[in-house]
Amino acid sequence: MERSSAWSPQGSVLGPLLFLIYINDLPKIVSDESVPVLFADDTSFIITSHDNGDLKHKVKEVFNKINKWFHSNSLRLNYNKTYFLQFHTKANKENNAQISHSNKITATAKSIKFLGLTLDTTLNWKHHISELTLRLNKACYTIRTIRPFVSLTALKSTYLSYAHSIVIWPYILGKFN
């Protein structure tokens, strides 16, 4: 979602708090059909159904309510940052639902990044693990490269900021959810 910075300077401390107060009622309008997940200015809606027809109906209903709420609150949905990800098992293939509003189609994603985790349509962790491995390899390379030139304290600090934060973040998320 995009917000106007006319009422709060970009990067201000008060801005995020005012934004959260501003969108405080958004989850209530769709809580019957979905589970809203708000994190800072990212919003996700989890919609479940075992029946494909019912799922399409719920998705359309939630999306229409969201767009109506946006319009009445002088916000607009950023379609370049809006994705639809349908989870399914390997046995039950996706139903190719498509979301559109005012002649704008929401992109259907095969995988998305959600709070640092890469999720795909079958909740297979291969893509996430390969991204994690790549990031950890870069951290190891950095540590090996600077090792001869910095103190042990600086090396530990580098490890904590690069490698440890990559490994520990999912654990921290699990701890507080």
C-alpha positions as CSV (number, residue, x, y, z in Angstrom):
1,M,0.0,0.0,0.0
2,E,1.2,3.5,-0.6
3,R,0.7,6.3,1.8
4,S,0.9,10.0,1.3
5,S,3.7,11.7,3.1
6,A,1.8,15.0,3.2
7,W,0.7,14.5,6.8
8,S,4.0,13.1,8.1
9,P,7.6,13.7,7.0
10,Q,9.3,10.7,5.4
11,G,11.5,8.9,7.9
12,S,10.1,10.6,10.9
13,V,9.7,8.7,14.2
14,L,6.0,9.6,14.5
15,G,5.2,8.5,10.9
16,P,5.0,4.8,11.4
17,L,2.9,5.2,14.6
18,L,0.4,7.5,12.8
19,F,0.3,5.1,9.9
20,L,-0.6,2.2,12.2
21,I,-3.3,4.2,13.9
22,Y,-4.6,5.2,10.4
23,I,-4.9,1.6,9.2
24,N,-6.0,0.2,12.6
25,D,-9.5,-0.7,11.3
26,L,-8.4,-2.4,8.1
27,P,-8.2,-5.9,9.6
28,K,-11.7,-5.7,11.0
29,I,-13.3,-5.3,7.5
30,V,-12.1,-8.6,6.3
31,S,-11.7,-10.7,9.5
32,D,-14.8,-12.8,8.6
33,E,-13.3,-14.1,5.3
34,S,-9.5,-13.9,6.1
35,V,-6.8,-13.7,8.6
36,P,-5.1,-10.3,8.2
37,V,-1.3,-10.1,9.0
38,L,0.1,-6.6,9.5
39,F,3.8,-6.0,9.9
40,A,4.9,-2.4,9.8
41,D,3.5,-1.2,6.4
42,D,3.3,-4.6,4.9
43,T,-0.1,-6.3,4.9
44,S,-1.0,-9.8,4.0
45,F,-4.4,-11.6,4.0
46,I,-4.6,-15.4,4.5
47,I,-7.7,-16.9,2.9
48,T,-8.5,-20.6,3.3
49,S,-10.9,-23.0,1.7
50,H,-11.0,-26.6,0.6
51,D,-13.4,-25.7,-2.3
52,N,-11.9,-23.9,-5.3
53,G,-15.1,-22.1,-6.0
54,D,-15.5,-20.9,-2.5
55,L,-11.8,-19.8,-2.4
56,K,-12.3,-17.7,-5.6
57,H,-15.4,-16.1,-4.0
58,K,-13.6,-15.3,-0.7
59,V,-10.6,-13.9,-2.5
60,K,-12.7,-11.6,-4.7
61,E,-14.8,-10.5,-1.7
62,V,-11.7,-9.7,0.5
63,F,-10.0,-7.9,-2.4
64,N,-13.2,-5.8,-3.1
65,K,-13.5,-4.9,0.6
66,I,-9.8,-3.9,0.8
67,N,-10.1,-1.7,-2.3
68,K,-13.3,-0.1,-1.0
69,W,-11.5,0.6,2.4
70,F,-8.5,2.0,0.6
71,H,-10.6,4.3,-1.5
72,S,-12.6,5.6,1.5
73,N,-9.4,6.3,3.4
74,S,-7.6,8.1,0.6
75,L,-5.1,5.4,0.0
76,R,-4.3,3.4,-3.1
77,L,-3.1,-0.1,-3.5
78,N,0.3,-0.4,-5.1
79,Y,-0.3,-3.1,-7.8
80,N,3.5,-3.3,-8.5
81,K,3.9,-4.6,-4.9
82,T,0.8,-6.7,-4.6
83,Y,0.9,-10.4,-5.2
84,F,-1.4,-13.4,-4.9
85,L,0.2,-16.6,-3.8
86,Q,-1.9,-19.7,-3.6
87,F,-0.6,-22.6,-1.4
88,H,-1.5,-26.1,-2.5
89,T,-0.3,-29.6,-2.2
90,K,1.4,-31.5,-5.0
91,A,-1.7,-33.6,-5.3
92,N,-4.1,-30.7,-5.4
93,K,-2.9,-28.3,-8.1
94,E,-3.7,-24.6,-7.9
95,N,-7.0,-23.3,-9.4
96,N,-5.5,-20.4,-11.4
97,A,-7.5,-17.8,-9.6
98,Q,-6.9,-14.3,-10.8
99,I,-7.5,-11.1,-8.9
100,S,-8.5,-7.9,-10.6
101,H,-10.0,-4.6,-9.7
102,S,-10.7,-1.5,-11.9
103,N,-9.0,-3.2,-14.9
104,K,-5.8,-3.9,-12.9
105,I,-4.7,-7.5,-12.5
106,T,-2.7,-8.5,-9.4
107,A,0.3,-10.6,-10.2
108,T,0.2,-14.3,-9.3
109,A,3.5,-15.3,-7.6
110,K,5.2,-18.7,-7.5
111,S,7.1,-17.6,-4.4
112,I,7.4,-14.5,-2.2
113,K,9.5,-13.2,0.6
114,F,7.6,-12.9,3.8
115,L,9.3,-11.5,6.9
116,G,12.6,-12.9,5.7
117,L,11.3,-16.3,4.7
118,T,10.9,-17.3,1.0
119,L,7.6,-19.1,0.7
120,D,6.5,-21.0,-2.5
121,T,3.2,-22.4,-3.5
122,T,3.9,-25.9,-2.0
123,L,5.8,-24.6,1.1
124,N,8.9,-26.4,-0.2
125,W,12.0,-24.9,1.5
126,K,14.5,-25.5,-1.3
127,H,14.4,-21.9,-2.6
128,H,14.6,-20.5,0.9
129,I,17.5,-22.7,1.8
130,S,19.4,-21.9,-1.4
131,E,19.0,-18.1,-0.8
132,L,20.1,-18.6,2.8
133,T,23.1,-20.6,1.7
134,L,24.1,-17.9,-0.8
135,R,23.8,-15.2,1.9
136,L,25.8,-17.3,4.4
137,N,28.5,-17.9,1.8
138,K,28.8,-14.2,1.2
139,A,29.1,-13.6,5.0
140,C,31.8,-16.3,5.2
141,Y,33.7,-14.8,2.3
142,T,33.5,-11.4,4.0
143,I,34.8,-12.7,7.3
144,R,37.6,-14.7,5.6
145,T,38.6,-11.6,3.6
146,I,38.8,-9.2,6.5
147,R,40.2,-11.6,9.1
148,P,43.9,-10.8,8.6
149,F,43.2,-7.0,8.9
150,V,40.9,-6.6,11.9
151,S,40.8,-7.4,15.6
152,L,39.0,-10.3,17.0
153,T,36.3,-7.9,18.4
154,A,35.7,-6.5,14.9
155,L,35.6,-10.0,13.5
156,K,33.0,-11.0,16.0
157,S,31.0,-7.9,15.3
158,T,31.1,-8.7,11.6
159,Y,30.0,-12.3,12.3
160,L,27.1,-11.1,14.4
161,S,25.9,-8.6,11.9
162,Y,26.3,-10.8,8.8
163,A,26.0,-14.5,9.6
164,H,24.4,-14.7,13.0
165,S,21.5,-12.4,12.1
166,I,20.8,-14.6,9.0
167,V,20.7,-17.8,11.1
168,I,18.9,-16.5,14.2
169,W,16.1,-14.3,12.5
170,P,13.7,-17.2,11.8
171,Y,14.2,-18.5,15.4
172,I,13.3,-15.0,16.7
173,L,10.2,-14.8,14.5
174,G,9.1,-18.2,15.8
175,K,9.7,-17.2,19.4
176,F,7.3,-14.2,19.2
177,N,4.5,-15.7,17.0
